[in-house]
Amino acid sequence: MRFALSILVCLLTVDGASAQPSQVQGGPEDTVAFREAVGRSRQALSEWQTGNHVAGASVAVAIDGRIVWSEGVGWADLELGVKATPHTRFRIGSVSKMFAAVALMRLVESGRVDLDAPVHRYLPDFPQKSWPITLRQLANHTSGLRHYRNADFAPDAPIGRNAHFLTDREALTVFEHDPLEFEPGTRSLYSTYAYSLLAAALGAAAGTSYQQVVHDLVTQPLGLRTVGADHPYDLVPDRSRVYVYRDDLGRTIHAAFSDSSYKWAGGGYLASSEDLVRFMSALTQPGLLSASALDQMFTPQRLADGAPATSGAAPVGIGWRVDVDENGRRRFHHGGSLTGGGAIVMTLRDERVSVAILSNQLPRPTEALAAQIADGFAAVR
């Protein structure tokens, strides 16, 4: 009975959980304007969290590559009373695709892959389609490969029964025999499976696994220790529990078990908010990637008829959504949604302000919330 009551207390205090103390590191943080920006951002995050009955969330902001504010709200584990912090590892959904995009550009720069080469150069056993597909088309969602279908999640389907795929190539069996939706390069169609194919190609080109490619070329060079695949059976330090809010029950419950091995690159990674802003900050100036590679990654792609390629409602570069905010400032961003996790990452390129917001429950944090926080800190940088 005591155990049941303790769970009930945790559930009843989700909306009232206090935020963790902010972490500031000098500089403009000593100004009144900065403290006001923190206060407004904290209030906006808290209102979003409580208004959507989200169990736990975290936020981090970096300016000029330095984390100036990070905070957690709510709970990483309701049953054990573990609070969310900026170091909590949340599921990041489709923000995972951004690590694939950067790994792709690093391999392009080293000459190990050609952005416009057909995928069969790297995966000759992938079934032939009506037209060739290039790595660029996989990355900018113009490949013609389909996205999810309801049948993919049926109880007798591999994803529906949580089959575990041991290799990048094995994960392609979910969709590899399906026809293309259209001729590559002629239309935009957001596809997580395109990133599964891209991951397999990158691993084959590098002679290793996709996860090892990301580790060697992205996370290790940047010191991102919390970023990695969400292996469901592993013991992962600081990994959040995952939740759903049931309107019909009026309470939060555990999310169903899921295995993301069919989509490591497309939506299967974990990260903390602090490591995500470190990652984005590294893309605001040459270093991890050259200036020319950065320009190419953040240049809106075009379809065969000259129309812009899109991801969601935004123009898309190599993976990243690239546009301007309401003040005309250049930015790159992406969101991620999946059961038990939500994420939004956004960087104002010229102001070098990066924001990451993560949660252990849907609905995911919004672009509007990230833009509001980024705008506040851009004003005091």
URPE-V592571 format. One line per field, one symbol per residue. ss: DSSP state (~ for helix, > for strand, _ for the rest). A space follows every 10 residues. Layout:
BEGIN
ss = ???
END
This chain:
BEGIN
ss = _~~~~~~~~~ ~~________ ______~~~~ _~~~~~~~~~ ~~~~~~~~~~ ~____>>>>> >>>__>>>>> >>>>>>>___ _>>_____>> >_~~~~~~~~ ~~~~~~~~~_ _______>~~ ~_________ ___>~~~~~_ _________~ ~~~_______ _______~~~ ~~~~______ __________ _~~~~~~~~~ ~~~~~~___~ ~~~~~~~~~~ ~~_____>>_ ________>_ __>>>>____ >>>>______ ___~~~~_>> >_~~~~~~~~ ~_________ ~~~~~~~___ _>_____>_> >__>>>____ >>>>_____> >>>>>>>>__ >>>>>>>>__ __>>>>>>>_ ______~~~~ ~~~~~~~~__ _
END
